[in-house]
Amino acid sequence: MAQELTATDRVTPRQDCSATQGRVVWAPAKSLWFSAMALGGVVGVVVFPSWGAAGVTLVLMLLTLCLGHSVGMHRLLIHRSFRTPRWLEYVLMYLGTLVGMAGPIGMFQIHEIRDWQQQQPDCHSFAKHDVGFWRDAMWQMHCEQRLDHPPALHIEDRVAQDPFYRWLEATWRWQQLPLAALLFAMGGVGFVLWGIGLRVAVSLAGHWVTVHFAHTRGERPFVQDDIAVDGRNLPALGFVTFGEAFHNNHHAFPRSARMGHHAGQIDPGWWVIRTLGAVGLAWDIRTPHSNDTLDLEGAYS
């Protein structure tokens, strides 16, 4: 008998929808993008070794991954765990786009379909990450999943029809060019290879490693046995993932701006949000104790 599928806030099963039936195919643009960034990064490190380039790259990773991806794309845009002025939201989304993974709308698509699959009784191995480390690496870095009978995804108009977000989505790979020009002016080709190639490659690979282990091994203080994939906490990775490694906490309280719930659970993303709140640039900050229902319209008002 077919399993009954459930809906999430933005994803609704269609008739004959399946979370398990599909195939994994090579995604040329995705694969070549990552490969080019990785090759550029290796050339930068080997041919243009530089402590200055390394320092600039580290600062850029802090800005794009912590402020842009974790705080902006994930906790603000997707989960609406707090509110900010619109100008600050745009700044965070631009930094998140510079990670080199996708634009704002693409991040919605990646996150929401995977999240929906993982919340079903069973799902495809692409969303389970259960095919082994190296095969999962190949799938996630070079391929895409194509479900035979996908669900319907609804992205609220406030995001899908926003001119700035649509522009970022259409040009997200090209957004590296202005930054590359700045890096070239600072330190020539070496700075570009470090600050663009190495940074993007490490960011994408690091994101995959975190996602892989945060769904396959680690601590489970909150157990959800009725879904295909439960999140895991990886305390040793809390700082370097800006709190994203506390994924079991996140699965249990997805609307919370705070992923590290307890003392010792290091969550730099939460530190940023709390600081923004202290200076009046963030409000309606949700915690694990907040009402966990997402109002797609009210969350944007």
VEXDREN-2710 file (C-alpha; in Angstrom, 1 decimal):
% VEXDREN-2710
k/r/px/py/pz
1/MET/0.0/0.0/0.0
2/ALA/1.3/3.5/-0.9
3/GLN/2.5/5.5/2.0
4/GLU/0.5/8.6/3.0
5/LEU/2.6/11.7/2.3
6/THR/2.3/14.8/4.4
7/ALA/2.6/18.5/3.4
8/THR/5.0/21.1/4.8
9/ASP/4.5/24.9/4.9
10/ARG/5.6/25.3/1.3
11/VAL/5.4/21.9/-0.2
12/THR/2.2/20.0/-1.0
13/PRO/2.0/16.4/-2.4
14/ARG/0.3/16.1/-5.8
15/GLN/-1.7/13.0/-6.9
16/ASP/0.6/10.0/-7.3
17/CYS/3.4/12.0/-5.7
18/SER/6.4/10.1/-4.4
19/ALA/9.3/11.0/-2.1
20/THR/11.2/7.8/-3.1
21/GLN/10.9/7.4/-6.8
22/GLY/13.4/9.2/-8.9
23/ARG/16.9/9.2/-10.3
24/VAL/20.2/11.0/-9.8
25/VAL/21.7/12.5/-12.9
26/TRP/24.8/14.5/-13.7
27/ALA/24.2/18.2/-13.5
28/PRO/26.8/19.7/-15.9
29/ALA/26.6/23.3/-14.8
30/LYS/26.7/22.4/-11.1
31/SER/29.6/19.9/-11.6
32/LEU/31.7/22.2/-13.8
33/TRP/31.1/25.1/-11.5
34/PHE/32.4/23.2/-8.5
35/SER/35.3/21.7/-10.4
36/ALA/36.4/25.0/-11.8
37/MET/36.3/26.6/-8.3
38/ALA/38.3/23.7/-6.8
39/LEU/40.9/23.8/-9.6
40/GLY/41.3/27.6/-9.2
41/GLY/41.7/27.2/-5.5
42/VAL/44.4/24.5/-5.8
43/VAL/46.3/26.7/-8.3
44/GLY/46.0/29.6/-6.0
45/VAL/47.4/27.8/-3.0
46/VAL/50.2/26.1/-4.9
47/VAL/51.3/28.9/-7.3
48/PHE/50.4/32.0/-5.3
49/PRO/50.9/31.1/-1.6
50/SER/50.1/34.2/0.5
51/TRP/49.2/34.8/4.1
52/GLY/47.5/38.0/3.0
53/ALA/45.3/36.1/0.5
54/ALA/44.5/33.5/3.2
55/GLY/43.5/36.2/5.6
56/VAL/41.2/37.9/3.1
57/THR/39.7/34.5/2.2
58/LEU/39.0/33.7/5.8
59/VAL/37.2/37.0/6.3
60/LEU/35.1/36.5/3.2
61/MET/34.1/33.1/4.4
62/LEU/33.1/34.4/7.7
63/LEU/30.9/37.1/6.0
64/THR/29.4/34.9/3.4
65/LEU/28.9/31.7/5.4
66/CYS/27.9/33.1/8.8
67/LEU/26.1/36.3/7.9
68/GLY/25.0/35.3/4.4
69/HIS/24.2/31.6/4.5
70/SER/23.4/30.7/8.1
71/VAL/21.9/33.9/9.4
72/GLY/20.5/35.3/6.1
73/MET/19.5/32.5/3.8
74/HIS/18.7/29.8/6.3
75/ARG/17.4/31.4/9.5
76/LEU/15.9/34.6/8.1
77/LEU/14.8/33.9/4.5
78/ILE/13.7/30.3/4.7
79/HIS/12.6/29.9/8.4
80/ARG/11.7/33.5/9.2
81/SER/13.1/33.0/12.7
82/PHE/13.5/36.8/13.1
83/ARG/12.8/40.0/11.2
84/THR/15.1/42.8/10.1
85/PRO/14.8/46.0/8.0
86/ARG/14.4/45.2/4.4
87/TRP/17.8/46.8/3.5
88/LEU/19.6/44.6/5.9
89/GLU/17.8/41.5/4.6
90/TYR/19.0/42.4/1.1
91/VAL/22.6/42.8/2.3
92/LEU/22.4/39.3/4.0
93/MET/20.9/37.7/0.9
94/TYR/23.7/39.2/-1.3
95/LEU/26.3/37.8/1.1
96/GLY/24.5/34.5/1.0
97/THR/24.5/34.5/-2.8
98/LEU/28.3/35.0/-2.8
99/VAL/28.7/31.6/-1.1
100/GLY/28.3/30.3/-4.7
101/MET/25.6/27.7/-4.0
102/ALA/22.5/29.3/-5.5
103/GLY/20.4/32.5/-5.4
104/PRO/17.7/33.1/-2.9
105/ILE/14.9/31.3/-4.9
106/GLY/17.2/28.4/-5.7
107/MET/18.0/28.0/-2.0
108/PHE/14.3/27.8/-1.3
109/GLN/14.0/25.0/-3.9
110/ILE/17.0/23.1/-2.6
111/HIS/16.0/23.4/1.1
112/GLU/12.2/22.9/0.8
113/ILE/12.1/19.8/-1.4
114/ARG/14.8/18.1/0.7
115/ASP/13.1/19.1/3.9
116/TRP/9.8/17.7/2.6
117/GLN/11.3/14.4/1.6
118/GLN/13.0/13.9/4.9
119/GLN/9.8/14.4/6.8
120/GLN/8.0/11.6/4.9
121/PRO/8.0/8.0/6.1
122/ASP/10.7/7.2/3.5
123/CYS/12.6/9.1/0.9
124/HIS/15.1/8.8/-1.9
125/SER/18.7/8.2/-0.9
126/PHE/19.7/11.6/-2.3
127/ALA/17.9/13.2/0.6
128/LYS/18.9/10.5/3.1
129/HIS/22.6/10.7/2.5
130/ASP/22.8/7.0/3.2
131/VAL/24.8/5.8/0.1
132/GLY/28.2/6.1/1.7
133/PHE/30.6/9.1/2.0
134/TRP/32.2/9.2/-1.4
135/ARG/29.1/8.3/-3.4
136/ASP/27.2/11.0/-1.5
137/ALA/30.0/13.4/-2.3
138/MET/29.7/12.7/-6.0
139/TRP/25.9/13.0/-5.9
140/GLN/25.8/16.2/-3.9
141/MET/28.7/18.1/-5.6
142/HIS/28.1/17.0/-9.2
143/CYS/24.6/15.7/-9.6
144/GLU/20.9/16.5/-9.1
145/GLN/17.9/14.5/-8.0
146/ARG/14.9/14.3/-10.4
147/LEU/11.8/12.9/-8.7
148/ASP/9.5/11.0/-11.0
149/HIS/6.4/12.5/-9.4
150/PRO/7.5/15.6/-7.5
151/PRO/5.3/17.6/-5.1
152/ALA/4.1/21.2/-5.7
153/LEU/6.4/23.9/-4.2
154/HIS/5.0/27.3/-3.3
155/ILE/7.3/30.1/-2.7
156/GLU/5.5/33.2/-1.3
157/ASP/5.3/36.1/-3.7
158/ARG/7.2/38.3/-1.3
159/VAL/10.2/36.3/-2.3
160/ALA/9.4/34.8/-5.7
161/GLN/8.2/38.2/-7.2
162/ASP/10.8/40.4/-5.5
163/PRO/12.8/42.2/-8.3
164/PHE/16.1/42.1/-6.3
165/TYR/15.7/38.4/-5.5
166/ARG/14.8/37.6/-9.1
167/TRP/17.9/39.5/-10.3
168/LEU/20.1/37.7/-7.8
169/GLU/18.6/34.3/-8.9
170/ALA/19.2/35.1/-12.6
171/THR/22.8/36.2/-12.0
172/TRP/24.0/34.4/-8.9
173/ARG/27.1/32.9/-10.5
174/TRP/28.0/36.3/-12.1
175/GLN/27.9/38.0/-8.7
176/GLN/31.4/36.7/-8.1
177/LEU/32.8/39.1/-10.8
178/PRO/32.5/42.4/-8.8
179/LEU/34.2/40.7/-5.9
180/ALA/36.9/39.2/-8.2
181/ALA/37.6/42.7/-9.5
182/LEU/38.1/44.0/-6.0
183/LEU/40.3/41.1/-5.1
184/PHE/42.4/41.6/-8.2
185/ALA/42.9/45.3/-7.3
186/MET/44.0/44.2/-3.8
187/GLY/46.5/41.5/-4.7
188/GLY/46.3/40.3/-8.3
189/VAL/45.5/36.9/-9.7
190/GLY/46.5/35.1/-6.5
191/PHE/43.9/36.9/-4.4
192/VAL/41.2/36.1/-7.0
193/LEU/42.1/32.4/-7.0
194/TRP/42.1/32.3/-3.2
195/GLY/39.1/34.6/-2.5
196/ILE/36.8/33.2/-5.3
197/GLY/38.0/29.7/-6.3
198/LEU/39.2/28.3/-3.0
199/ARG/36.5/30.1/-0.9
200/VAL/33.6/28.8/-3.1
201/ALA/35.0/25.3/-3.3
202/VAL/35.7/25.0/0.4
203/SER/32.2/26.5/1.2
204/LEU/30.4/24.1/-1.0
205/ALA/32.4/21.1/0.1
206/GLY/32.1/22.1/3.8
207/HIS/28.3/22.6/3.4
208/TRP/28.0/19.1/2.0
209/VAL/30.2/17.5/4.7
210/THR/28.1/19.2/7.4
211/VAL/24.8/18.1/5.8
212/HIS/26.1/14.5/5.3
213/PHE/27.2/13.9/8.9
214/ALA/24.3/16.0/10.4
215/HIS/21.9/13.5/8.8
216/THR/23.8/10.2/9.4
217/ARG/25.6/10.3/12.7
218/GLY/25.8/12.3/15.9
219/GLU/23.7/13.0/19.0
220/ARG/19.9/12.8/18.9
221/PRO/18.5/14.5/22.1
222/PHE/15.2/14.9/20.2
223/VAL/14.2/11.7/18.5
224/GLN/11.7/11.6/15.6
225/ASP/11.2/8.0/14.6
226/ASP/8.3/8.5/12.3
227/ILE/10.2/10.4/9.5
228/ALA/12.7/9.2/7.0
229/VAL/15.6/11.3/8.2
230/ASP/16.3/12.8/11.6
231/GLY/18.9/15.5/12.2
232/ARG/22.0/14.9/14.4
233/ASN/24.0/17.2/16.6
234/LEU/27.7/17.5/15.9
235/PRO/29.1/19.5/18.9
236/ALA/32.7/19.5/17.6
237/LEU/31.6/21.3/14.4
238/GLY/29.5/24.0/16.1
239/PHE/31.9/26.8/15.8
240/VAL/33.2/26.2/12.3
241/THR/29.6/25.7/11.0
242/PHE/28.3/28.8/12.8
243/GLY/25.8/26.7/14.7
244/GLU/24.4/24.7/11.7
245/ALA/25.9/21.5/13.1
246/PHE/23.3/21.4/15.8
247/HIS/20.9/19.9/13.3
248/ASN/18.9/17.7/15.6
249/ASN/18.0/20.8/17.6
250/HIS/17.1/22.5/14.3
251/HIS/14.9/19.6/13.1
252/ALA/13.1/19.7/16.4
253/PHE/12.6/23.5/16.4
254/PRO/13.0/24.6/12.8
255/ARG/11.6/28.1/13.5
256/SER/14.1/28.9/16.2
257/ALA/16.8/31.4/15.5
258/ARG/18.9/29.7/18.1
259/MET/20.4/26.3/17.0
260/GLY/22.8/25.8/19.9
261/HIS/20.3/25.5/22.8
262/HIS/22.6/25.0/25.8
263/ALA/25.8/26.3/27.3
264/GLY/28.6/24.6/25.4
265/GLN/26.6/24.4/22.2
266/ILE/28.5/27.0/20.3
267/ASP/26.3/28.9/17.8
268/PRO/28.0/32.0/16.3
269/GLY/24.9/32.6/14.1
270/TRP/22.8/33.0/17.2
271/TRP/25.4/35.5/18.6
272/VAL/25.0/37.6/15.4
273/ILE/21.2/37.6/15.6
274/ARG/21.3/38.4/19.3
275/THR/23.6/41.3/18.7
276/LEU/21.4/42.6/15.9
277/GLY/18.5/42.5/18.3
278/ALA/20.4/44.4/20.9
279/VAL/21.0/47.3/18.5
280/GLY/17.5/47.3/17.1
281/LEU/18.2/45.7/13.8
282/ALA/16.4/42.4/14.5
283/TRP/13.1/41.7/16.3
284/ASP/10.5/39.0/16.8
285/ILE/13.4/36.7/17.4
286/ARG/12.1/33.1/17.8
287/THR/13.6/30.6/20.2
288/PRO/12.9/27.0/21.0
289/HIS/10.2/28.2/23.4
290/SER/8.3/30.3/20.7
291/ASN/5.2/29.2/19.0
292/ASP/6.5/26.9/16.2
293/THR/3.8/27.7/13.6
294/LEU/4.9/29.6/10.5
295/ASP/2.5/32.2/9.1
296/LEU/3.9/32.7/5.6
297/GLU/2.2/36.1/5.1
298/GLY/2.5/37.4/8.7
299/ALA/6.1/36.5/8.9
300/TYR/6.9/39.1/6.3
301/SER/4.7/41.9/7.5
END
